[in-house]
Amino acid sequence: MQQVIIKYKNLKTLMLLKDLAKYFDFVISIPQKKTTKTINGVTIIPGDNSIDTSELTKIFTEKNIDTKKLRQEAWQRRK
C-alpha cells in the first residue's frame, strides 16, 4: 500500500480529508508517537510522578554528601 503524508494547520482541513476518504476509499491514520528514547543503546523510561519519594528524604538529609566528590569517586568509568 502506498502512503502519503499530509501536513495541515487547520482542523477544517482534517474534517474535509475525512469526508473525502469516504468517497475515494483511502484511510486516514494518526501516527503513533514513539514513547521510548534510546541513548547509546540504553532505553530511557519517563519518570512516574505518582511515586512517593518522601522516605528517601529521611535517608539523605544531613549526610553532607558533596555532589562533586560523589561524581569523582562513584561515577567514574573504568578503563
N, C-alpha and C positions, 0 to 999 in steps of 0.2 A: 504494500500500500504506500502510495506517495504521500508526502507530508508538506504542508505549507505553514509557515509561522507568520501570523499577522499581529502587528503591534497596533494598539489603538489607545486613544486618550479619553474618549467619551463613552459612557456607559450605553448610550443610544446605539452606538456602532455595534456593540456586542449583541444587543437585542435584535438589530437588523440581521446580523450574521446568523443568529439562531433561527430567525424566521426563514432565511434563505436556505438553511441547512435542511429544513423540512422538504423543500421543493427540489433541491438539486442533489439530494442524497449524499451529503457529507457530514462528518462528525466533528463536533467541537469538544475538545478535551482541554482541561486545565492542567498545566504541567505541575507535577508534584515537586515540592521543594526538597532539596537534599537536607536531611536532618542531621547527618553526622559529618563532621570535618575530620580530615586526617592531616597531621603534620609529621613529616618524616616517617610515615608508616604507622604512627600512633593515632588511634581514634580518640577524638575529643568528644566527650559527652557533656551536654549542657548541665549546669548545676540545678538542683531541686531546691526551691525556696521554702518548701514546707518542712524541711529538716530542722529540728531544734538543736542548735549548737551551744546552748547555754551551759551545758555540762563541761564543754571544752574550755570555757572561760575560767572556770574554777582551777583547771589544771595549769593553765599558762599564766595566770595572773601573778604578779610579783615574783617571777622567776628570774628576772634580769637577763632575759635572752636577747643577745645582740644579733640582729639580722646579718650584719656584715660578717661577723665571726661564724655564724651558722653556715652561711654560703661558702666561706673559705674552707671550713672543716668537713661539713657533711655533704655538700652538693658538688664536690669535685668529681670530674670524670677520671676514671683510672686509665692510664695509658698502657 
